[in-house]
Amino acid sequence: MNINVLAFSGFVNFIAAAFLAIHSLAGRRKTPHALSFTIFSFGVALYGFFYLLWATAPRESAAMTYFTVLFAAIILINMSYLYFVFDLVGITRTKTRELTIVWVISIVFLILNFGHFMYENVELRHNLGFWPIPKFYFDIYLVFWFFQCFYGLYFLLREIIYGTGIRREQFKYITFGLALGFAGGASNWPVWYGISLPPYPNILISVGMMITYYAKTRYQLIDFKVFLARTILFAILYVFVFGIPLFLSHNFPSTWEFSIYLAIMLATLGPVVYYFLDKKTQKILLAENTRYQRILTQMTEGLIREHNLERLLRLTVLIVKRALNVRFAAILLRDEDGQNYRIRAMTHTAVKCPFLVFPVEDPLVRFIEEKGEAFTCAELHGDIKAAMCAGFESDLVIPAFKGKLLLGFLILGEKLNRTIYSMEDITIFKALSNQLALVIDNCMFMDEFKQTQQKLAGAEKLAAIGGMADGVAHQIKNRLSQFSVAGEAIVSEVDKIMHAHPMVISHTPAIQESMNFFREIAASIMENVKKTSSVIRGILNFARTEEKDGYFSDFDITDIIQQSVELIKVKHRLDVFPLKNELSGDSVYGVKAQLLECVYNALDNSFEAIMEKYNYFLNEAEKQQFVPEIVFKLLQIQQRAVIMISDNGIGIKDENKMKVFSAFFTTKSSFKSGTGIGAYVMKRIIEENHHGRVWFESEYGKGTTLYIELPGKKI
């Protein structure tokens, strides 16, 4: 009977280790440390197989043969065990010398084993089968065996002490599993020395192997305290469940029938009692987890009433950080253009790089989309993990989806008490992610609604201005015409007097001074008439962009460049305009009249910026070397036309960059007085009428580059 129990333990160990070796080898590309664990499992499988043969050997000679191979498997297990531990911890390269020494010593013991220097012949002991008679060299090996076991456990315990997050929890399980396995194997040593202690715990080798493999490959583990408590509780409970009937039947044979009924009753009550005690144990051990899980549940109910997105995100990271007592919390949301995920809210210790951006094509974003639910960062590998660690020391990622669209994700750091995020935590966060996605989407909708209302209000005001523009402009132009006529009349009258009485004027300085004063007044009147007329024309052009006069078509960009240059040459009385064209194609799609106004304004602004720099920014030596230059580029990029207009003018100061496209804002105070309408009208034409984009880059004192992006024709 005893031999059959030992054979059964060998059979179970063989089957379990062989299965784990095959499974680990098959998934070696996806599973970390697969090769080292496969070798380790192969050694255990070899041990289990020959343990089965040895335990069932009918003769002494067969038992001796099987035991020789069995003991070689024991040596191989410890050799591969240290390699597996060093591989797990990540110190294989630094421990090459130690591994080499251990393997050399192990090979020496293998030679001694096959030469039968470790033990003499086998003999029957304690009705447990054939057992070897140890020699001196076996005593030495037993010391070496324990040294290897504890040396590996030392590195595992060090990872538990200094490790963090899920890795620390994994090493707790792995250490427990390996210790359990070696304890099961060590149960054989007392029988070697004639001690009557049956090695029934030998079957624990397979249990320890399965715990080790489970912890190595899983990233969502039960809290180790709970696991250990459940294991102890199960062991104690079922010692009573099976121990009491066995004790009665063994010591009081006449009660065997009662013992059977008692065993059935206790086996029935056992699961109920275990479930009750397990609940009580978890309530004590996970009291802190229950507290913050309740806070998170209440938080989701409160956040539904929040409509301000920024406040919602700040509240979320603060509440989560304080409730879970984590090192940091950060939320990344998708941009309005849908191209990147940026940090929108975080605690002050959240990231190494607070301006970190993840494009939608980033492997991390793709992994989150494929995963589709909360996950621990231990599941990340390779470049994805490196990208995450570049900005965060994170432990948990909770995505927020609207359908299949990833709105954003919440990233949490390690808990300050160094416990892991349990499966219960992750379940809570899955529910939280759904609620958070709904609330974020609601806030985004409210923000868009407010922006739409503001645009509508602005549109109504602008429509009112547009409706009044023609009438007001007509009235003002009538007055301006009177001022212009008056100014011209004054100049004409002064010229007439000066020509009629040249001698009187030349001999009377006071009269000559008055005539010059009248000329200046008249010139000032006519100059201001022109400026006011320019403002009126800008307002009219602005109003008329809403009407979308004209139509969309493909046209040659060189046409509007030439027209714009001619207008500017007339305006500034130029013979040559400093423009250089670099066109990769000449066709654009849009409303020609509107784009003519945009190009004209852009080129005119560039020229005036150059003149302002020349007249007021450069000294005499620099003026002699200065060469005015305006470069007009047209690029065709993915069915979109991009116009780039660069100049080496005065540039724009940093404090004015945000105001450039505002209505009635101008930077031409020093050289020429502008209306402040041109840039604003250009932005509205491009973005609202053409659904394109306008932006610029500028450095004060060096120049400006304006970008106009126009979408292609939709087929």
Buried (B, 14 or more C-beta within 10 A) or exposed (E): EBBEBBBBBBBBBBBBBBBBBBBBBEEBEEBBBBBBBBBBBBBBBBBBBBBBBBBBBEEEEBBBBBBBBBBBBBBBBBBBBBBBBBBBBEEBEEBEEEBEEBBEBBEEBBEBBEEEBBBEEBEEBEEBBBBBBBBEBBEBBBEBBBEBBEBBBEBBBEBBEEBBBBBBBBBBBBBBBBBBBBBBBBBBBEBBEEEEBBBBBBBBBBBBBBBBBBBBBBBBBBBBBBBBBBEEBBEEBBEEBBEBBEEBBEEEEEEEEEBEEBBEEBEEEBEEBBEEBBEEBBEEBBEEBEEBBEBBEEBBEEBEEBBEBEEBBBBBBEBBBEBBEBBBBBBBBBEEEEEBBBBBBBBEEBBEEEEBBBEBEBBBBEBBBEEEBBBBBBBBEEEBBEBBEEBBBBBBBBBBBBEEEBBBBBBBBBBEEEBBBBEBBBBBBEEBBBBBBBBBBBBBEBBEEEEEEEEEEEEEEBEEBBEEBEEBBEEBBEEBEEBBEBBBEBBEEBEEBBEEEEEEBEEEEEBBEBBEEBBEBBEEBBEBBEEBBBBBBBBBBBBBBBEEEBEBEEBEBBEBBEBBBEBBBEEEEEEEBBBEEEBEEEBBBBBBBBBBBBBBBBBBBBBBBBBBBBEEBBEEEEEEEBEBBBBBBBBBEEEBBBBBBBBBBBBBEEEBBEEBBEBEBBBBEEBEBBBBBBBBBBBBBBBBBBEBBBEBBBEBEEBBBBBBBBBBEEE
